[in-house]
Amino acid sequence: MSAPLVLIHGLFQMLDGLDAEKQLAPRPVLIPDLPGYGRNREAVEVSLPAAVDYVHSTILAAGFSGAHVVGHSIGGAVAVLLARRYPEVVRSVINVEGNFTLKDAFWSRRIAEMGASDAESLLDADRTDPAGWLSRAGIDPTAERIALATLGLNAQPPSTVQRMARSVVAITAEPAYLEDVRVVLDRGVPFHLFAGERSLAGWDVPAFVAERARSMTVQPGVGHMMMLENALEFFRLVAGLLPPE
């Protein structure tokens, strides 16, 4: 049985509705809702460690012993910590503009520092104006993208976003996090970097990671939310980084 591709979403669940299973067929695809998100929004603990354990259990529950892991934004941090804690299940990591330092957590830091009511008001405003949210991200708000953004912005309550943001800030602020990245690289896990052309310059990839990564893929003409801008190209490029089945 082919090792599946596990797609780990970012601060917002923006991976549903993209037809990933069809685009990546015949390879199996798993898209777990992290604790606090989507079908898993009633989870008690919402944090990066809880997300790591949940992805691990999802892989095993689906009957697989290992998987290739793609992590977008904070999902990149989940992928790193998964490979650190459960190395036996991670065949490769594709880090899609994942968090390495607090410079990458600018949005998480902003939300983490807010009071609960302020964060809820901010995120509710985005949910009621998905076209504006897309425009502020530099994305042309076509009808299809508005539909996808609406789905993603409503896939989690504001409380989940803030709790996850605070966990991201707390963990990536510690030197131990980059040491975890070093351990993963030292183990020889194939580690790929993936960025959007417009957002690459703002990604704070440590020099030792850039030097030791197996590859750096830049998707042309897109920014941080590249899967919303051009899902077909995103999945085509991701598939090209996987070993033959």
Sine and cosine of phi, psi and omega as CSV:
sin_phi,cos_phi,sin_psi,cos_psi,sin_omega,cos_omega
0.00,0.00,0.73,-0.68,-0.01,-1.00
-0.91,0.41,0.61,-0.80,0.10,-1.00
-0.92,0.39,0.72,-0.70,-0.05,-1.00
-0.97,0.25,0.24,-0.97,0.18,-0.98
-0.98,-0.21,0.83,-0.56,0.03,-1.00
-0.97,-0.25,0.87,-0.50,0.01,-1.00
-0.99,-0.15,0.88,-0.47,-0.04,-1.00
-0.95,-0.30,0.87,-0.50,-0.09,-1.00
-0.97,0.24,0.16,-0.99,-0.01,-1.00
-1.00,-0.06,-0.51,-0.86,-0.05,-1.00
-0.88,0.48,-0.50,0.86,0.16,-0.99
-0.91,-0.41,0.55,-0.84,0.01,-1.00
-0.99,0.14,1.00,0.01,-0.06,-1.00
-0.96,-0.29,0.41,0.91,-0.05,-1.00
-0.96,-0.28,-0.20,0.98,0.05,-1.00
-0.98,0.20,0.48,-0.88,0.05,-1.00
0.99,0.12,0.07,1.00,-0.06,-1.00
-0.99,-0.12,-0.03,1.00,0.02,-1.00
0.89,0.46,0.63,0.78,-0.05,-1.00
-0.87,0.49,-0.64,0.77,-0.04,-1.00
-0.86,0.51,-0.66,0.75,0.00,-1.00
-0.94,0.35,-0.68,0.73,-0.06,-1.00
-0.92,0.39,-0.50,0.87,-0.08,-1.00
-0.97,-0.24,0.02,1.00,0.02,-1.00
-0.85,0.53,0.58,-0.82,0.20,0.98
-1.00,-0.04,0.09,1.00,0.00,-1.00
-0.92,0.39,0.71,-0.71,0.05,-1.00
-0.90,0.44,0.55,-0.84,-0.02,-1.00
-0.78,-0.63,0.73,-0.69,0.10,-0.99
-0.87,-0.49,0.75,-0.66,0.04,-1.00
-0.79,-0.61,0.99,0.13,-0.06,-1.00
-0.96,0.29,0.62,-0.79,0.21,-0.98
-0.99,0.16,0.89,-0.46,0.01,-1.00
-0.90,0.43,0.34,-0.94,-0.01,-1.00
-0.79,0.61,0.80,-0.60,-0.03,-1.00
0.99,-0.17,-0.12,0.99,-0.10,-0.99
-0.90,-0.44,0.53,-0.85,0.18,-0.98
0.76,0.66,-0.81,-0.59,-0.01,-1.00
-0.94,0.34,-0.12,0.99,-0.05,-1.00
-0.91,-0.41,0.38,0.93,-0.14,-0.99
-0.96,0.29,-0.20,0.98,0.02,-1.00
-1.00,0.03,0.09,1.00,-0.01,-1.00
-0.85,0.53,0.62,-0.78,-0.04,-1.00
-0.96,0.28,-0.73,0.68,-0.03,-1.00
-0.98,-0.20,0.79,-0.61,0.06,-1.00
-0.86,-0.52,0.95,-0.30,-0.06,-1.00
-0.22,-0.98,0.20,-0.98,0.07,-1.00
-0.89,0.46,-0.72,0.69,0.03,-1.00
-0.86,0.51,-0.63,0.77,0.03,-1.00
-0.91,0.42,-0.61,0.79,0.04,-1.00
-0.90,0.44,-0.67,0.75,0.02,-1.00
-0.86,0.51,-0.75,0.66,-0.01,-1.00
-0.89,0.45,-0.60,0.80,-0.03,-1.00
-0.93,0.36,-0.67,0.74,0.03,-1.00
-0.90,0.44,-0.67,0.74,0.04,-1.00
-0.85,0.53,-0.75,0.66,-0.02,-1.00
-0.91,0.41,-0.53,0.85,0.04,-1.00
-0.90,0.44,-0.69,0.73,0.02,-1.00
-0.87,0.49,-0.75,0.67,-0.03,-1.00
-0.92,0.38,-0.64,0.77,-0.02,-1.00
-0.90,0.43,-0.46,0.89,0.02,-1.00
-0.99,0.17,-0.04,1.00,0.08,-1.00
1.00,-0.03,0.29,0.96,-0.01,-1.00
-0.95,-0.32,0.54,-0.84,0.05,-1.00
-0.99,-0.10,-0.24,0.97,0.00,-1.00
-0.35,-0.94,0.27,-0.96,-0.05,-1.00
-0.41,-0.91,0.40,-0.91,0.20,-0.98
-1.00,-0.01,0.74,-0.67,-0.18,-0.98
-0.90,-0.44,0.81,-0.58,0.07,-1.00
-0.92,-0.39,0.87,-0.49,-0.02,-1.00
-0.87,-0.49,0.84,-0.55,0.00,-1.00
-0.98,-0.20,0.76,-0.65,0.06,-1.00
0.85,0.53,-0.86,-0.51,0.02,-1.00
-0.91,0.42,-0.35,0.94,0.10,-0.99
-0.90,0.45,-0.42,0.91,0.09,-1.00
-0.91,0.42,-0.62,0.78,0.06,-1.00
-0.92,0.39,-0.64,0.77,0.06,-1.00
-0.86,0.50,-0.68,0.73,-0.01,-1.00
-0.89,0.46,-0.68,0.74,0.02,-1.00
-0.88,0.47,-0.74,0.67,-0.04,-1.00
-0.93,0.36,-0.50,0.87,0.10,-0.99
-0.90,0.44,-0.73,0.69,0.01,-1.00
-0.91,0.41,-0.49,0.87,0.03,-1.00
-0.96,0.27,-0.70,0.71,-0.10,-0.99
-1.00,0.08,-0.58,0.82,-0.05,-1.00
-0.80,-0.60,0.90,0.43,-0.10,-1.00
-0.87,0.49,-0.43,0.90,-0.06,-1.00
-0.93,0.36,-0.32,0.95,-0.05,-1.00
-0.98,-0.20,-0.15,0.99,-0.10,-0.99
-0.98,-0.20,0.93,-0.36,0.01,-1.00
-0.99,0.13,-0.56,0.83,0.07,-1.00
-0.30,-0.95,0.32,-0.95,0.03,-1.00
-0.82,-0.57,0.77,-0.64,0.17,-0.99
-0.91,-0.42,0.95,-0.31,-0.09,-1.00
-1.00,-0.08,0.95,-0.32,-0.08,-1.00
-0.99,-0.14,1.00,-0.04,-0.05,-1.00
0.74,0.68,0.71,0.71,0.01,-1.00
-0.97,0.23,0.33,-0.95,-0.03,-1.00
-0.96,0.29,0.81,-0.58,0.16,-0.99
-0.93,-0.37,-0.64,0.76,-0.02,-1.00
-0.70,-0.71,0.07,-1.00,0.02,-1.00
-0.90,0.44,-0.36,0.93,0.07,-1.00
-0.89,0.45,-0.52,0.86,0.03,-1.00
-0.98,0.19,-0.26,0.97,-0.10,-1.00
-0.98,-0.19,0.52,0.85,-0.08,-1.00
-0.86,0.51,-0.67,0.75,0.00,-1.00
-0.95,0.31,-0.68,0.74,0.05,-1.00
-0.88,0.48,-0.66,0.75,-0.01,-1.00
-0.89,0.46,-0.67,0.75,0.00,-1.00
-0.88,0.48,-0.73,0.68,-0.02,-1.00
-0.94,0.35,-0.63,0.78,-0.03,-1.00
-0.89,0.47,-0.55,0.83,-0.07,-1.00
-0.99,0.13,-0.19,0.98,-0.02,-1.00
-0.98,0.19,0.38,-0.92,0.24,-0.97
-0.94,0.33,0.33,-0.94,-0.07,-1.00
-0.86,0.50,-0.66,0.75,-0.04,-1.00
-0.93,0.36,-0.62,0.78,0.03,-1.00
-0.91,0.41,-0.68,0.74,0.02,-1.00
-0.89,0.45,-0.65,0.76,0.01,-1.00
-0.90,0.43,-0.65,0.76,0.01,-1.00
-0.90,0.43,-0.68,0.74,0.00,-1.00
-0.89,0.45,-0.73,0.68,-0.07,-1.00
-0.96,0.28,-0.54,0.84,0.09,-1.00
-0.91,0.42,-0.59,0.81,0.03,-1.00
-0.89,0.45,-0.63,0.78,0.05,-1.00
-0.91,0.41,-0.66,0.75,-0.04,-1.00
-0.91,0.41,-0.51,0.86,0.00,-1.00
-1.00,0.07,-0.14,0.99,-0.01,-1.00
-0.66,-0.75,0.91,0.41,-0.03,-1.00
-0.88,0.48,-0.53,0.85,0.03,-1.00
-0.90,0.43,-0.67,0.75,0.05,-1.00
-0.91,0.41,-0.62,0.79,0.05,-1.00
-0.87,0.49,-0.69,0.73,0.04,-1.00
-0.90,0.43,-0.71,0.70,-0.03,-1.00
-0.88,0.48,-0.67,0.74,0.01,-1.00
-0.91,0.42,-0.40,0.92,0.06,-1.00
-1.00,0.02,0.08,1.00,0.00,-1.00
0.98,0.21,0.40,0.92,-0.05,-1.00
-0.93,-0.37,0.76,-0.65,0.04,-1.00
-0.89,0.45,0.87,-0.50,-0.09,-1.00
-0.99,0.15,0.95,0.31,0.08,-1.00
-0.94,0.35,0.25,-0.97,0.00,-1.00
-0.86,0.51,-0.66,0.75,0.00,-1.00
-0.90,0.43,-0.69,0.73,-0.01,-1.00
-0.93,0.36,-0.59,0.81,0.06,-1.00
-0.88,0.47,-0.66,0.75,0.02,-1.00
-0.89,0.45,-0.69,0.72,0.02,-1.00
-0.92,0.39,-0.67,0.74,0.01,-1.00
-0.91,0.42,-0.63,0.77,0.04,-1.00
-0.87,0.49,-0.70,0.71,0.03,-1.00
-0.87,0.50,-0.73,0.69,-0.06,-1.00
-0.94,0.34,-0.63,0.77,-0.04,-1.00
-0.94,0.33,-0.38,0.92,-0.02,-1.00
-0.98,-0.18,0.11,0.99,-0.07,-1.00
-0.99,0.15,-0.08,1.00,-0.01,-1.00
-0.46,-0.89,0.54,-0.84,0.05,-1.00
-0.97,0.24,0.36,-0.93,0.04,-1.00
-0.82,0.57,-0.56,0.83,-0.01,-1.00
-0.88,0.47,-0.60,0.80,0.06,-1.00
-0.90,0.43,-0.72,0.70,-0.02,-1.00
-0.86,0.51,-0.70,0.71,-0.03,-1.00
-0.93,0.36,-0.66,0.75,0.01,-1.00
-0.90,0.44,-0.65,0.76,0.03,-1.00
-0.93,0.36,-0.64,0.77,0.02,-1.00
-0.86,0.51,-0.68,0.73,0.00,-1.00
-0.91,0.41,-0.60,0.80,0.04,-1.00
-0.92,0.39,-0.67,0.74,0.02,-1.00
-0.87,0.49,-0.73,0.68,-0.02,-1.00
-0.89,0.46,-0.72,0.70,-0.04,-1.00
-0.89,0.46,-0.66,0.75,-0.09,-1.00
-0.98,0.18,-0.70,0.71,-0.05,-1.00
-0.97,0.25,-0.21,0.98,0.07,-1.00
-0.97,0.24,-0.31,0.95,-0.07,-1.00
-1.00,0.03,0.67,-0.74,0.06,-1.00
-0.83,0.56,-0.44,0.90,-0.02,-1.00
-0.88,0.48,-0.44,0.90,-0.02,-1.00
-0.91,0.41,-0.73,0.69,0.03,-1.00
-0.92,0.38,-0.46,0.89,0.11,-0.99
-0.92,0.40,-0.58,0.81,0.08,-1.00
-0.89,0.46,-0.65,0.76,0.04,-1.00
-0.88,0.48,-0.69,0.72,0.01,-1.00
-0.87,0.49,-0.67,0.74,-0.01,-1.00
-0.88,0.48,-0.69,0.72,0.01,-1.00
-0.87,0.49,-0.71,0.71,0.02,-1.00
-0.91,0.41,-0.63,0.77,0.01,-1.00
-0.89,0.46,-0.49,0.87,0.01,-1.00
-0.97,0.25,-0.16,0.99,0.05,-1.00
0.99,0.14,0.28,0.96,0.07,-1.00
-0.90,0.43,0.80,-0.61,0.06,-1.00
-0.82,0.57,0.86,-0.51,-0.13,-0.99
-0.81,-0.59,0.92,-0.40,-0.06,-1.00
-0.93,-0.37,0.60,-0.80,0.08,-1.00
-0.97,-0.25,0.61,-0.79,-0.08,-1.00
-0.60,-0.80,0.77,-0.63,-0.05,-1.00
-0.60,-0.80,0.32,-0.95,0.16,-0.99
-1.00,0.05,0.56,-0.83,-0.05,-1.00
-0.85,0.53,-0.66,0.76,-0.06,-1.00
-0.97,0.25,-0.43,0.90,-0.10,-1.00
-0.96,-0.27,-0.08,1.00,-0.06,-1.00
-0.82,0.57,-0.69,0.72,-0.09,-1.00
-0.88,0.47,-0.44,0.90,-0.02,-1.00
-1.00,-0.01,0.02,1.00,-0.02,-1.00
-1.00,0.05,0.85,-0.52,-0.09,-1.00
-1.00,-0.01,0.97,0.22,0.01,-1.00
-1.00,0.05,0.88,-0.48,0.04,-1.00
-0.85,0.53,0.52,-0.85,-0.05,-1.00
-0.85,0.53,-0.64,0.77,-0.05,-1.00
-0.92,0.38,-0.47,0.88,0.05,-1.00
-0.96,0.29,-0.72,0.70,0.00,-1.00
-0.87,0.49,-0.60,0.80,-0.03,-1.00
-0.95,0.32,-0.53,0.85,-0.14,-0.99
-0.97,-0.24,-0.15,0.99,0.05,-1.00
-0.90,0.43,0.54,-0.84,0.00,-1.00
-0.93,0.37,-0.51,0.86,-0.04,-1.00
-0.32,-0.95,0.30,-0.95,0.17,-0.99
-0.77,-0.64,0.90,-0.44,0.02,-1.00
-0.96,-0.28,0.75,-0.66,0.04,-1.00
-0.88,-0.47,0.89,-0.45,0.02,-1.00
-0.99,0.17,0.84,-0.55,-0.09,-1.00
-0.93,0.38,0.60,-0.80,0.22,-0.98
0.95,0.31,0.24,0.97,-0.04,-1.00
-0.76,-0.65,0.24,-0.97,0.05,-1.00
-0.93,-0.37,-0.48,-0.88,-0.12,-0.99
-0.88,0.47,-0.54,0.84,0.02,-1.00
-0.99,-0.10,0.79,0.61,-0.12,-0.99
-0.86,0.51,-0.52,0.86,-0.02,-1.00
-0.94,0.34,-0.42,0.91,0.09,-1.00
-0.98,0.18,-0.51,0.86,-0.04,-1.00
-0.98,0.20,-0.66,0.76,-0.05,-1.00
-0.42,-0.91,0.99,0.17,-0.06,-1.00
-0.90,0.44,-0.63,0.78,-0.03,-1.00
-0.86,0.50,-0.71,0.71,0.00,-1.00
-0.94,0.34,-0.62,0.78,0.03,-1.00
-0.84,0.54,-0.77,0.64,-0.04,-1.00
-0.94,0.34,-0.54,0.84,0.05,-1.00
-0.89,0.46,-0.70,0.72,-0.02,-1.00
-0.94,0.35,-0.65,0.76,0.04,-1.00
-0.88,0.47,-0.72,0.69,-0.01,-1.00
-0.86,0.51,-0.55,0.83,0.00,-1.00
-0.93,0.38,-0.25,0.97,0.00,-1.00
-1.00,-0.05,-0.10,0.99,-0.04,-1.00
-1.00,-0.01,0.53,-0.85,0.06,-1.00
-0.94,0.35,0.36,-0.93,0.05,-1.00
-0.85,0.53,0.55,-0.83,0.01,-1.00
-0.94,0.35,0.00,0.00,0.00,0.00
